[in-house]
Amino acid sequence: SHIATNALVEAEEDAERDQATRAAVLEMTGLGPGQLLLQSWRAATFCPNFFLAVDHTAKWLVLSVRGTAHRDDVVTDLCAENVPFLEGVAHKGMATAAQALFERVSPYLREAFLAPAYQGYSLLLTGHSLGAGVCALVALLLQKERWVVDSGRAVECLAFATPAMVSLPLAQRCEGFVTTVVVGTDVIPRLSVTSVDHLVDDLNAACLDPEETELRMSSQQRVSAAPLQEPLYI
C-alpha cells in the first residue's frame, strides 16, 4: 500500500541518516567503530542524541550528549518549570531527560567499571547547551551510586554553555566535578523562567507609556497567572 511504501522509505532514510551521523562522529573524534559502546542518533522529547565511547589514549569513558538540534529537543527545553530533583529542584525537561539517560547508560557504565579492560579508566561527561545540562544532572545522579563511590573512579563533567537548571544547593554540590564553559555574553546560560520574568519587569519599567503596552502586567495578574519560581543556576 501507499502508506506501507512511505513507511519503508522513511525507515530507509532514517537508517541512512543514522549511518551518516555515526560516520561523522567517528571521523571528527578519531575513534574506531569498536570504541562506540552505545549510541542514539534519533532525538525524542526528553531523549537528546548521545553516545558512550571509550578513549584508550586518555583512559576515559566518555558520555557525550548533543544540544538542541530537533523540535523534540525544543519541547524538552520549554518544559521549564521546577521539579524536585535529589535534595533540591531542577528544570523539568532536563531533569526528566537526565533520569532517562541515567537509567539507560548505568548498566553499561557499571559493567565497564567492573571490566578488567577498563581498569584505571575514568568517566567524562560532556555536552553543549541542553546536552550540558543533562550531563551535569547525570553526573549528580552518578555521584549517589554506591558502585561509583566504591570504584574510586573519577567522574567529571565538562559542560559548554550550561543552562540555568538547578537550585543553588545543587549547583554548589557540582563545584568539585562539573566545569562549565561560558563564552562572553552567551544568552543560554542566563536564560530561565526567572530571568525572563525579570526581563519583563525591565521592559515594563522602560516603557514610556506602560498603560498602553501589551507587556504590562499587574503584580496580581502575574501571581495568579504564573507564580514566581525559585531561581535556577548553572
Secondary structure, DSSP 8 states (H G I E B T S, - for coil): -HHHHHHHHHHHHHHHHHHHHHHHHHHHHT--GGGEEEEE-S-BTTB--EEEEEETTTTEEEEEE--S-SHHHHHHHH--SEEEETTEEEEHHHHHHHHHHHHHHHHHHHHHHH-GGGTT-EEEEEEETHHHHHHHHHHHHHTT-HHHHHHT--EEEEEES--S-B-HHHHHHGGGTEEEE--TT-SGGG-SHHHHHHHHHHHHHH-SSGGG-TT---HHHHHHHS------B-
